[in-house]
């Protein structure tokens, strides 16, 4: 099969013939229909979070079940499915508490099912490796989808939508009438804005350094747009909220300086929700006395603390009702052979989500 292989950090991906092991016990082989390009894929391809190439990236994916390993009895061949990176054991304390993104075995690295044409090992990026015509993943990573759904649109649910909306409804548990600021109006930021609108936020303040992105943010439910590249933006946020600040600030970008400054936007009792991730090793500083005195909190939100088989059907209900817009998030659709062009457009900020579409 064909796959886009990252052989060196910072280099273009190479389209190669690769081998894929058959699914073992508890695993599922999926024929890819679509895989969206997430900024996390670009960060990994650049070596921002470490790892060892060669590897196959791609994790925001959808496709059709090809075959299942022993012990997987609920997925018939040709079932349309979402493929997520949330691999979880189902037995540890976190999984028992319906928190699979905190699974005690989330960072276990079982043998990769991928090899190159010469038999060399290929790492399975983010437990998925979906920039390929087929994947073998753990059954816990699979969520069935409705028949007939546009699979390119469906792929967005696997990461960007789940992460953004989940940060609001799962991590923050934002209540109707509360206020929030969303820093970064890219793909995840726009879904955070949509999640805040679904949750009933009174004010949703989008903060970005590009006016076109702020315009798009308003289309997705932001009540206000504020430029974030000037010293006055914190004052503007307080002016919008009557001098109080926001109940939640969602940081959806990976810039350390933003994480350091974001608590300045909070109201007493407010919380900063850390959605984006800076490069490994980056540190920021806070004054703990100030945070403690104002009863403020810092909340991590990996993948929106989502429970895929619980949350995806709920998200699809909002899509069907028109409250969650997915189609406008797709900027372009590309074949696998043009993946480097799709990545370049995403890297340059000219795309919300570019999607690799696979032909049967």
Backbone torsions as a table, in degrees:
resi	resn	phi	psi	omega
1	UNK	NA	164.2	178.9
2	UNK	-94.4	142.7	175.7
3	UNK	-147.8	154.4	175.0
4	UNK	-94.8	114.0	-172.8
5	UNK	-105.1	130.0	172.1
6	UNK	-89.5	107.2	-178.3
7	UNK	-97.2	-17.8	178.0
8	UNK	-152.2	136.1	179.5
9	UNK	-60.6	135.6	178.4
10	UNK	83.6	-2.6	-179.2
11	UNK	-101.1	157.9	175.3
12	UNK	-59.9	151.5	175.6
13	UNK	-73.9	147.4	-177.3
14	UNK	-111.0	128.2	177.9
15	UNK	-80.3	120.0	-174.2
16	UNK	-136.3	160.8	166.9
17	UNK	-81.5	127.4	179.6
18	UNK	-131.5	159.3	178.0
19	UNK	-103.5	147.0	-179.3
20	UNK	-127.9	123.5	177.7
21	UNK	-64.9	150.8	175.5
22	UNK	-68.3	158.7	-178.7
23	UNK	-66.3	134.9	175.5
24	UNK	-92.0	-170.9	178.6
25	UNK	-55.3	131.1	178.5
26	UNK	76.5	9.5	-178.6
27	UNK	-113.9	161.3	-178.9
28	UNK	-133.4	135.6	171.6
29	UNK	-98.1	129.2	-176.6
30	UNK	-122.1	132.0	172.1
31	UNK	-84.6	118.5	-173.6
32	UNK	-68.2	137.7	170.6
33	UNK	-105.8	-39.9	-177.6
34	UNK	-157.9	149.4	174.3
35	UNK	-144.7	115.9	179.4
36	UNK	-77.4	152.1	178.5
37	UNK	-93.1	115.0	178.3
38	UNK	-99.1	151.3	177.2
39	UNK	-61.9	-22.3	175.7
40	UNK	-64.4	-36.8	176.4
41	UNK	-60.8	-42.2	-179.6
42	UNK	-66.4	-41.1	178.8
43	UNK	-61.7	-43.8	178.0
44	UNK	-65.2	-40.1	179.7
45	UNK	-64.6	-25.3	177.8
46	UNK	-88.9	-5.4	180.0
47	UNK	81.9	16.2	-175.7
48	UNK	-62.7	-35.0	-176.3
49	UNK	-112.1	19.3	176.7
50	UNK	80.6	-157.5	-174.9
51	UNK	97.5	176.6	-177.3
52	UNK	-131.4	116.4	171.4
53	UNK	-73.3	162.5	5.0
54	UNK	-80.0	148.4	179.3
55	UNK	-151.4	160.1	174.6
56	UNK	-109.4	121.4	-178.3
57	UNK	-94.6	-167.8	-178.8
58	UNK	98.1	123.5	-176.2
59	UNK	-147.3	-3.9	-177.4
60	UNK	-106.6	82.0	-159.5
61	UNK	-133.6	160.1	173.6
62	UNK	-142.9	158.1	179.9
63	UNK	-178.2	-157.8	-175.8
64	UNK	-128.8	137.2	-179.3
65	UNK	-61.4	128.8	175.5
66	UNK	-93.2	-54.4	179.2
67	UNK	-161.7	162.3	-176.8
68	UNK	-124.7	150.0	173.4
69	UNK	-81.1	177.0	-179.7
70	UNK	-59.3	141.5	176.3
71	UNK	89.0	-0.5	177.2
72	UNK	-109.4	103.8	-172.9
73	UNK	-113.2	-0.2	-173.1
74	UNK	-108.3	12.5	-176.8
75	UNK	-129.7	105.0	179.5
76	UNK	-80.3	153.2	174.9
77	UNK	-54.8	142.7	-179.9
78	UNK	75.9	4.3	173.2
79	UNK	-64.6	127.7	174.9
80	UNK	-72.0	134.6	-175.1
81	UNK	-140.8	155.7	168.7
82	UNK	-93.1	140.5	177.3
83	UNK	-115.5	116.3	-177.9
84	UNK	-110.6	168.8	175.8
85	UNK	-90.5	1.4	-175.1
86	UNK	-82.9	81.2	175.2
87	UNK	-87.3	128.0	-176.4
88	UNK	-146.0	154.4	-171.4
89	UNK	-81.9	-29.1	-178.8
90	UNK	84.6	-4.9	-173.7
91	UNK	-121.1	-20.4	-175.6
92	UNK	-74.0	169.4	-179.6
93	UNK	-55.7	-39.1	179.9
94	UNK	-65.7	-46.4	179.3
95	UNK	-62.5	-38.6	178.2
96	UNK	-63.7	-25.9	179.0
97	UNK	-94.3	17.9	-179.6
98	UNK	58.2	44.9	178.0
99	UNK	-131.9	64.5	-173.4
100	UNK	-64.4	-22.8	178.5
101	UNK	-73.6	-9.0	174.2
102	UNK	-108.9	17.1	-178.6
103	UNK	-50.7	136.2	-179.3
104	UNK	-62.8	-19.8	-178.1
105	UNK	-110.9	17.2	-176.6
106	UNK	-60.6	-28.9	-175.8
107	UNK	-103.4	9.8	172.9
108	UNK	-63.2	147.2	-177.3
109	UNK	-123.0	84.4	175.9
110	UNK	-66.2	163.9	-179.4
111	UNK	-56.3	137.5	178.0
112	UNK	-70.9	141.2	176.6
113	UNK	-82.1	2.3	-172.0
114	UNK	-103.6	141.1	172.2
115	UNK	-141.5	151.4	176.3
116	UNK	-81.9	-178.6	-174.4
117	UNK	-64.1	-19.3	-180.0
118	UNK	-99.6	6.9	-179.8
119	UNK	87.0	3.1	179.7
120	UNK	-73.0	148.6	-177.6
121	UNK	-69.5	139.4	172.5
122	UNK	-123.6	126.3	178.1
123	UNK	-71.4	147.1	178.1
124	UNK	-95.0	97.1	-173.9
125	UNK	-58.6	130.1	178.8
126	UNK	50.5	37.4	175.4
127	UNK	64.2	14.5	-171.8
128	UNK	-129.9	-61.3	-179.8
129	UNK	65.8	48.7	-170.2
130	UNK	-92.4	4.5	167.7
131	UNK	-82.1	57.3	-175.6
132	UNK	-155.4	160.8	-176.6
133	UNK	-71.4	-24.7	176.8
134	UNK	-143.8	155.6	174.7
135	UNK	-134.3	154.4	167.2
136	UNK	-119.2	119.9	-176.4
137	UNK	-134.0	167.1	176.2
138	UNK	-69.1	145.6	-179.2
139	UNK	-60.1	-25.4	178.9
140	UNK	-66.1	-17.0	-178.7
141	UNK	-87.5	-1.2	-171.1
142	UNK	-105.7	136.9	173.6
143	UNK	-131.5	123.4	177.3
144	UNK	-62.9	148.0	180.0
145	UNK	-119.0	161.0	176.3
146	UNK	-66.2	146.9	175.0
147	UNK	-63.7	141.0	173.3
148	UNK	83.9	0.9	179.8
149	UNK	-72.7	142.5	173.4
150	UNK	-60.1	115.4	-171.9
151	UNK	-73.3	-25.7	174.6
152	UNK	-66.6	-43.2	177.0
153	UNK	-65.2	-42.5	-178.6
154	UNK	-60.3	-36.2	-176.2
155	UNK	-58.1	-29.3	-177.9
156	UNK	-62.9	-25.6	-179.4
157	UNK	-65.9	-22.4	-170.9
158	UNK	-70.7	-21.3	-179.0
159	UNK	-145.4	-69.2	-171.2
160	UNK	-58.0	-44.7	-179.0
161	UNK	-71.7	-48.3	179.9
162	UNK	-58.9	-39.8	-178.2
163	UNK	-69.3	-47.3	-176.6
164	UNK	-69.2	-52.9	179.9
165	UNK	-65.0	-40.8	-179.4
166	UNK	-62.5	-34.8	178.1
167	UNK	-58.9	-33.7	-179.0
168	UNK	-79.8	-52.0	-170.3
169	UNK	-86.6	-29.7	-178.9
170	UNK	-95.1	-55.5	-174.9
171	UNK	-72.9	-53.4	-177.6
172	UNK	-81.3	-31.3	-172.1
173	UNK	52.0	47.1	-178.7
174	UNK	-58.2	136.1	-177.0
175	UNK	-102.6	153.1	177.4
176	UNK	-54.8	137.2	179.3
177	UNK	91.0	-11.2	177.0
178	UNK	-79.9	170.2	-176.7
179	UNK	-119.8	155.2	178.6
180	UNK	-152.4	157.8	169.1
181	UNK	-119.5	141.1	177.9
182	UNK	-119.7	112.6	-178.5
183	UNK	-92.7	114.6	-177.0
184	UNK	104.3	116.2	-178.7
185	UNK	-110.4	41.0	171.4
186	UNK	-84.7	-159.3	-176.0
187	UNK	-58.7	-49.7	-179.8
188	UNK	-67.9	-40.3	179.3
189	UNK	-61.0	-41.8	179.6
190	UNK	-65.2	-35.7	177.2
191	UNK	-73.2	-29.5	172.1
192	UNK	-64.7	-41.7	176.8
193	UNK	-61.7	-44.0	178.5
194	UNK	-62.9	-39.4	178.2
195	UNK	-63.2	-39.3	178.9
196	UNK	-66.1	-37.1	177.9
197	UNK	-66.6	-42.7	178.1
198	UNK	-62.6	-36.8	-178.9
199	UNK	-75.4	-11.8	176.8
200	UNK	91.7	26.9	178.4
201	UNK	-61.1	141.1	180.0
202	UNK	-75.7	-42.2	177.8
203	UNK	-130.6	130.7	177.8
204	UNK	-124.7	104.3	-172.7
205	UNK	-101.2	110.5	176.6
206	UNK	-84.0	134.4	179.4
207	UNK	-125.1	123.2	-179.9
208	UNK	-153.7	168.2	-179.7
209	UNK	-100.6	6.4	-179.3
210	UNK	-128.1	123.1	-179.5
211	UNK	-58.7	-40.8	178.4
212	UNK	-58.8	-36.2	178.6
213	UNK	-68.5	-35.4	177.4
214	UNK	-66.1	-36.1	176.8
215	UNK	-63.6	-43.3	178.5
216	UNK	-64.9	-38.8	179.9
217	UNK	-58.5	-38.9	177.8
218	UNK	-64.3	-36.9	177.7
219	UNK	-63.2	-27.6	-177.8
220	UNK	-95.7	5.0	173.0
221	UNK	122.0	-3.3	177.7
222	UNK	-66.2	136.9	177.4
223	UNK	-86.5	-21.6	-179.3
224	UNK	-144.0	152.7	174.1
225	UNK	-127.4	130.2	-176.0
226	UNK	-130.8	130.5	173.8
227	UNK	-68.4	132.8	-176.6
228	UNK	-100.4	6.8	-176.2
229	UNK	-102.3	20.8	176.1
230	UNK	-129.3	157.3	-177.1
231	UNK	-69.5	-13.2	-174.5
232	UNK	-88.7	-2.3	-172.1
233	UNK	-66.9	-32.2	177.8
234	UNK	-65.4	-39.9	177.3
235	UNK	-65.2	-36.1	178.4
236	UNK	-65.4	-41.9	178.2
237	UNK	-61.7	-42.0	179.7
238	UNK	-68.8	-34.3	176.8
239	UNK	-63.8	-42.4	179.6
240	UNK	-62.8	-34.0	-176.0
241	UNK	-98.9	20.9	177.4
242	UNK	67.8	28.7	178.1
243	UNK	87.1	-2.5	-172.3
244	UNK	-87.1	-35.1	-168.1
245	UNK	94.1	176.9	-175.7
246	UNK	-98.8	155.0	176.9
247	UNK	-70.6	-33.4	179.3
248	UNK	-139.9	140.2	168.1
249	UNK	-121.2	123.3	-179.5
250	UNK	-101.4	118.1	178.7
251	UNK	-98.0	109.1	-175.6
252	UNK	-106.0	6.0	177.0
253	UNK	-108.4	170.3	-176.4
254	UNK	-109.3	27.0	-177.9
255	UNK	-90.4	124.9	-176.7
256	UNK	-59.9	-40.2	-178.0
257	UNK	-61.3	-32.8	179.0
258	UNK	-68.7	-43.2	178.1
259	UNK	-61.0	-36.7	-177.9
260	UNK	-70.6	-35.3	-175.6
261	UNK	-89.5	-21.6	-171.9
262	UNK	-56.8	-38.2	-179.5
263	UNK	-60.0	-19.7	178.3
264	UNK	-64.1	-16.4	-178.8
265	UNK	-88.9	-6.2	-169.9
266	UNK	-84.0	145.6	169.8
267	UNK	-80.0	164.5	171.6
268	UNK	-55.1	134.6	-178.2
269	UNK	80.8	1.5	-177.2
270	UNK	-79.8	173.6	-177.9
271	UNK	-139.5	140.8	169.6
272	UNK	-94.3	128.0	179.6
273	UNK	-105.9	118.7	-175.2
274	UNK	-92.3	101.8	-175.5
275	UNK	-100.8	-51.1	175.5
276	UNK	-74.3	162.0	-177.3
277	UNK	-129.5	119.9	174.5
278	UNK	-68.3	171.1	176.1
279	UNK	-58.7	151.7	177.3
280	UNK	-56.5	138.9	177.8
281	UNK	92.9	-13.6	179.8
282	UNK	-70.1	137.1	178.2
283	UNK	-125.3	148.2	173.7
284	UNK	-129.6	166.7	-177.6
285	UNK	-127.5	148.3	177.2
286	UNK	-135.7	158.5	173.8
287	UNK	-93.3	103.7	-173.9
288	UNK	-61.1	-32.5	-179.8
289	UNK	-62.0	-40.7	-179.6
290	UNK	-65.1	-44.4	179.8
291	UNK	-65.3	-43.3	-178.5
292	UNK	-66.1	-41.6	-177.9
293	UNK	-65.3	-28.5	-179.3
294	UNK	-98.6	8.2	179.8
295	UNK	55.1	38.2	-178.4
296	UNK	-96.2	159.5	-172.9
297	UNK	-133.1	154.4	171.7
298	UNK	-115.7	121.8	-174.4
299	UNK	-119.6	123.6	171.8
300	UNK	-79.2	149.4	-177.4
301	UNK	-145.2	77.4	177.5
302	UNK	-75.9	120.9	-179.9
303	UNK	53.1	33.1	178.3
304	UNK	64.2	21.6	-176.5
305	UNK	45.9	41.0	-173.3
306	UNK	-79.8	152.7	169.0
307	UNK	-115.3	98.3	-166.4
308	UNK	-53.1	-48.2	-175.6
309	UNK	-73.0	-14.8	172.5
310	UNK	-89.0	-45.3	-168.9
311	UNK	-83.2	-34.4	-176.8
312	UNK	-63.0	-46.1	176.2
313	UNK	-59.0	-36.7	177.7
314	UNK	-65.8	-41.9	176.9
315	UNK	-62.7	-40.1	179.9
316	UNK	-64.9	-31.8	175.5
317	UNK	-63.1	-40.4	178.5
318	UNK	-70.5	-33.2	175.0
319	UNK	-63.0	-47.7	-178.3
320	UNK	-62.4	-32.8	-179.2
321	UNK	-84.0	-4.5	179.7
322	UNK	82.8	7.4	179.9
323	UNK	-86.6	-17.3	-179.8
324	UNK	-126.2	113.9	-174.6
325	UNK	-98.1	123.2	179.5
326	UNK	-110.4	-42.0	-177.0
327	UNK	-52.5	-44.4	-177.8
328	UNK	-67.9	-11.4	178.7
329	UNK	-75.3	-20.7	-178.0
330	UNK	-84.7	118.2	178.5
331	UNK	-88.1	-43.4	-178.2
332	UNK	-150.7	155.8	176.3
333	UNK	-119.8	130.3	-173.3
334	UNK	-131.9	147.0	169.3
335	UNK	-73.4	163.7	-178.6
336	UNK	-57.9	-35.1	-178.1
337	UNK	-62.7	-20.1	-178.8
338	UNK	-107.1	25.5	-175.2
339	UNK	-62.6	-35.5	-179.1
340	UNK	-67.2	-33.8	174.5
341	UNK	-65.9	-42.8	179.4
342	UNK	-62.8	-40.1	178.6
343	UNK	-67.0	-41.5	-179.4
344	UNK	-61.4	-41.2	178.3
345	UNK	-65.9	-38.3	177.9
346	UNK	-67.3	-45.4	-179.2
347	UNK	-60.9	-36.2	-177.9
348	UNK	-78.4	-3.2	178.6
349	UNK	82.2	14.9	-178.8
350	UNK	-96.7	10.3	-179.0
351	UNK	-143.7	140.0	170.0
352	UNK	-78.1	-57.2	173.6
353	UNK	-143.8	118.5	166.6
354	UNK	-94.6	142.5	-174.0
355	UNK	-123.5	131.1	172.0
356	UNK	-83.6	123.2	-178.2
357	UNK	-111.7	128.2	-177.3
358	UNK	-99.9	138.4	175.8
359	UNK	-91.2	146.8	174.6
360	UNK	-66.8	NA	NA
